[in-house]
Amino acid sequence: MSESIWGYHPASGHQMGTDLIGFKVEATDGGIGKIDKHSDDVGAAHLVVDTGAWIFGKHVLLPAGIITRVDTAEKKVYVDRTKDEIKNAPEFDRDKHTGDPRYFEQLGKYYGHM
């Protein structure tokens, strides 16, 4: 896994241990949902976002490296991808993909080559 895509950028304002559950997620072209789960694991940091009705209620996994800013006052996380880029990412199935290194590698390649 690429360390850069799976780690929070220092300039994002993310503080280890901050509970991001319930924060809204903003793509470059608008909101995409709320954080359902997040991980600060070194080399595998990510968000799981519940997209609600936006893309038929599915969950997406976003690598921490695409986060540009965490605003704790507004309870929002900003990412540097569009809604379509997120919608077209490899599908996340919590039962199949949680902790699966092959899925993380596939997702890392998808987001890392944009």
N, C-alpha and C positions, 0 to 999 in steps of 0.2 A: 504494500500500500504506500502511496506517496504521502510522505509526512506533511507536505504543504497543504494538500487538499483536506487532510484529516486532522488539522490543527487550527485553532482559532488564531487569526492574525492579531498581533499585539495592538495594532491601531484600532481594532474593532471595539475596544472598551469592555470586552467580556472579562469578568472576574471569576476565576475558578471557584466553584461552590455556589454560584448564584443560581437560584431556582428559576429556570426559564419557562416552566410549565404554565400554560395559559397565555403566554405572550403572543401577540399577533405577529405574523410574518409578512413582510412587504417585499415583493419582487420589484424589479426596476419599473414595471408598468402596473403596479397595484397589489392589493392584498391577495394572499393565497390561502390563508387559514390560520390556525392556532397551533402552538407547540403542544403536543401530547406527551412527549418524552424527549429527554436529551441526555447526552453522554459527554463527559469531560475526559474520557479515557485517552491517554497519550497515544497518538498515532491512529486513533479511531474515533475522535470526537465528532459528534453529529447531532442533528435534530430529527425527530419524527414529527411530521406536521399532518394534522387532520385538516384536509382541504374542505370539509363540509360539502355543500352542494356544488362548489365550484367545479370539481371534476368527479362528480357522482360519489362524493363521500369517501374517496379513497385516502389512504395514508401515503405520504412520500417521505423518503429519507434524504436529508440534505447534509452533505459533508460540511463540517465547521469552517473549512477554508473558503467557502463562498459567502460567508457572513462578512458584511462590510461594517456594520455598526449595531451595537446593542444599546437600546435606550431604555434604561430601567425606569425612568420617570414616566414615560409613555407606555411602558410594557410592550415594546415593539422590537423586533429583530429585522434588520434590513439585509437582503442578499443581492448579489450582483448578477442575477440571472432573471430572464423574463418568465412570465407565466407559462408561455409555450415551451420554453426550454425545460422547465420543471415538469410540466404535464407530459412531455415526451421522454422523460428519464425512464430507465428501467423500473418496472413496477416493483413496489415494495409489498411483500407479504410477510407480515410480522411473524407468523408461525414458521415459515420457510427460511427467511433471510436474516433473522436476528442472530448475530454472531457468525454468520456464514462468510468466510474470507473470500470465496469466489464472487459472491454478490458485491461485497465491498470493493473488490478489484474492478468488477464491471462498472460499478457506479463511479469509482474514481477515474476510470478511463473516460467515461461519458462527460463528467464535469471538468476533468482536467484538460480536455482537448478543445475547450470552447474559447 
